[in-house]
């Protein structure tokens, strides 16, 4: 019976890509999601006033769950061939997976020890690392993360093109609008703020060209920006579709 339970824990904590999600995996996902929501709500003063007394005990329970998970992963990581033996365990402890688990519980330890210090709020925000655990325990989200990773060469090229267009747009508006609106376009760094808002299609509207030439240039840049924004999304979508087929 003990062997069976140990095998179940091993399969749940270190599932193969072909295995379906277990009850333990789904339960951990729910706890992670609840912990992230609790952390977000805890930043609201009204929530702290009404439910602040309950937050610390609940956080302690969540800490125990994640701490137990971390210890079990460390004990059972030998199920994977690359983590067998003492060197394998050390290799696992410095792996991104184990570091993510450690960062999810480390802030709680620091908060419990340094409860009244200035860095309390900062350490609490580090609990957002738990959302990375949620991504890791969800196979569709992992596929999406893998598609972004595999898209990195194309995304790097897209970033270079975007930065080039940003720089070019800032230079263009600096020459066209710099003498008319020195506060907004009087230098290339100042013009970059407008170029950034335009190329990302955010369009804050705090600065904008007022001359006819400037408006024409801005219109052309705005049309180009549509493709700049769509290009990374298309690259990621194509790789994500390929991952799903595989």
C-alpha positions in Angstrom: 0.0 0.0 0.0 2.9 2.4 0.9 4.6 1.6 -2.4 1.4 2.3 -4.3 0.9 5.7 -2.5 4.5 6.6 -3.2 4.1 5.8 -6.9 0.9 7.9 -7.0 2.8 10.8 -5.4 5.6 10.4 -7.9 3.3 10.4 -10.9 1.4 13.4 -9.5 4.4 15.5 -8.7 6.5 14.5 -11.7 3.9 13.6 -14.4 4.9 12.6 -17.9 3.7 14.7 -20.8 1.4 11.8 -21.9 -0.2 11.4 -18.5 -3.5 13.1 -17.6 -3.8 15.4 -14.7 -4.3 13.7 -11.3 -6.5 14.8 -8.4 -3.4 16.0 -6.5 -2.3 18.2 -9.5 -5.8 19.7 -9.8 -6.0 20.3 -6.0 -2.6 22.0 -6.0 -3.7 24.2 -8.9 -6.8 25.3 -6.9 -4.6 26.1 -3.9 -2.2 28.1 -6.0 -5.0 30.1 -7.6 -6.6 30.7 -4.2 -3.2 31.9 -2.8 -2.7 34.3 -5.6 -6.2 35.8 -5.3 -5.7 36.1 -1.5 -2.4 37.9 -2.0 -4.1 40.4 -4.5 -7.0 41.0 -2.1 -4.7 41.5 0.8 -3.3 44.7 -0.9 -6.8 46.3 -0.5 -7.1 48.3 2.7 -10.8 47.6 3.1 -10.1 43.9 2.8 -7.4 44.1 5.4 -9.7 45.9 7.8 -12.5 43.3 7.6 -10.6 40.0 7.0 -7.0 40.9 8.0 -7.1 38.6 11.1 -7.9 35.6 8.9 -5.2 36.2 6.3 -2.1 35.1 8.3 -3.6 31.8 9.5 -4.7 31.0 6.0 -1.3 31.9 4.6 0.3 29.6 7.2 -1.8 26.7 6.0 -0.9 27.5 2.4 2.7 27.7 3.4 2.5 24.2 5.0 0.9 22.8 1.8 3.6 24.3 -0.5 6.4 23.4 2.0 5.2 19.8 2.1 5.0 19.8 -1.7 8.6 21.1 -1.9 9.9 18.5 0.5 8.1 15.7 -1.3 9.4 16.8 -4.7 12.9 16.8 -3.2 12.5 13.3 -1.8 10.8 11.8 -5.0 12.8 13.6 -7.7 14.9 10.5 -8.1 12.0 9.0 -10.2 13.5 11.0 -13.0 16.7 9.5 -14.3 18.5 12.9 -14.5 17.8 13.5 -10.8 18.9 10.2 -9.4 21.6 10.0 -6.6 23.0 12.8 -4.5 24.3 14.8 -7.5 20.9 14.4 -9.1 19.1 15.9 -6.0 21.5 18.8 -6.0 20.9 19.3 -9.7 17.2 19.3 -9.0 17.5 21.8 -6.2 19.1 24.3 -8.5 16.7 23.6 -11.4 14.2 26.3 -12.4 11.3 24.0 -11.2 12.7 23.7 -7.7 13.7 27.3 -7.5 10.2 28.3 -8.4 8.8 26.1 -5.6 11.3 27.6 -3.1 10.4 31.2 -4.1 6.8 30.3 -3.5 7.5 29.5 0.2 10.5 31.6 1.0 8.6 34.9 1.4 6.3 33.3 4.0 9.3 32.3 6.1 10.8 35.8 5.8 7.4 37.4 6.6 6.9 35.3 9.7 10.4 36.1 10.9 10.5 39.8 10.0 6.9 40.7 10.7 7.4 44.4 11.6 10.2 45.5 9.3 10.0 47.9 6.3 10.5 45.1 3.7 7.4 43.3 4.8 5.2 44.4 1.9 8.0 43.7 -0.6 8.4 40.1 0.6 4.7 39.6 0.4 4.7 40.6 -3.2 7.2 37.9 -3.9 4.5 35.4 -3.2 3.3 36.2 -6.8 5.9 33.5 -7.8 3.1 31.1 -7.0 1.4 32.0 -10.2 4.4 30.5 -12.0 3.6 27.2 -10.2 0.1 27.4 -11.6 1.5 27.7 -15.1 3.8 24.7 -14.5 1.0 22.4 -13.2 -1.3 23.2 -16.1 -0.4 21.4 -19.3 -2.1 23.8 -21.7 -0.4 26.8 -20.1 2.9 24.9 -20.2 2.4 24.3 -24.0 1.8 28.1 -24.3 5.0 28.8 -22.4 6.9 26.3 -24.5 5.6 27.9 -27.7 6.9 31.3 -26.5 10.2 29.8 -25.7 10.5 28.1 -29.1 9.4 31.4 -30.8 12.3 33.3 -29.2 14.5 33.6 -32.3 11.5 35.0 -34.3 10.4 37.2 -31.5 14.0 38.6 -31.1 13.9 39.5 -34.8 10.5 41.1 -34.3 11.9 43.1 -31.3 14.8 44.4 -33.4 12.4 45.6 -36.1 10.2 47.2 -33.5 13.1 49.1 -31.9 14.3 50.2 -35.3 10.8 51.6 -36.2 10.6 53.2 -32.8 13.9 55.0 -33.3 13.1 56.0 -36.9 9.6 57.3 -35.9 11.1 59.4 -33.0 13.7 60.9 -35.4 11.1 61.7 -38.0 8.8 63.5 -35.5 11.7 65.3 -33.9 12.6 66.9 -37.2 9.0 67.6 -38.2 7.5 68.7 -34.8 10.5 69.6 -32.7 10.5 73.3 -33.5 6.7 73.6 -33.1 6.3 71.5 -29.9 9.7 71.6 -28.1 8.2 70.2 -24.9 6.8 67.1 -26.5 9.1 66.6 -29.6 12.1 68.9 -28.8 14.5 65.9 -28.6 14.6 62.4 -29.8 14.2 60.9 -26.3 11.1 63.0 -25.9 9.7 62.0 -29.3 10.3 58.4 -28.3 7.4 58.6 -25.8 5.0 59.4 -28.6 6.5 56.8 -30.9 6.2 54.1 -28.2 2.5 54.9 -27.5 1.8 54.9 -31.2 3.7 51.8 -32.3 2.1 49.8 -29.4 -1.3 51.2 -30.5 -1.9 52.4 -26.9 -2.3 56.1 -28.0 -2.4 57.9 -24.7 -3.2 61.2 -26.5 -1.1 63.3 -24.1 1.2 64.4 -27.0 0.4 64.4 -30.7 1.5 66.2 -33.9 -0.2 69.4 -34.9 1.4 70.3 -38.2 0.1 68.9 -41.5 3.4 67.1 -42.2 3.5 65.7 -38.7 -0.1 64.4 -39.0 0.7 62.7 -42.3 3.8 61.1 -40.8 1.9 60.0 -37.7 -0.8 58.4 -39.9 1.8 56.4 -41.8 3.5 55.3 -38.6 0.1 54.3 -37.1 -0.6 52.0 -40.1 2.8 50.4 -39.8 2.2 49.9 -36.0 -0.7 47.5 -36.8 1.7 45.1 -38.3 4.3 45.6 -35.6 1.8 44.5 -32.9 0.3 41.7 -34.9 3.7 40.1 -35.9 4.6 38.7 -32.4 1.1 37.4 -31.8 1.1 35.6 -35.2 4.5 34.0 -34.4 3.4 32.7 -31.0 0.0 31.5 -32.4 1.8 29.5 -35.1 4.1 27.9 -32.7 1.3 27.2 -30.2 -0.7 25.5 -33.0 2.4 23.4 -33.9 2.8 22.3 -30.2 -0.9 21.3 -30.1 -0.5 19.1 -33.2 2.6 17.4 -31.7 
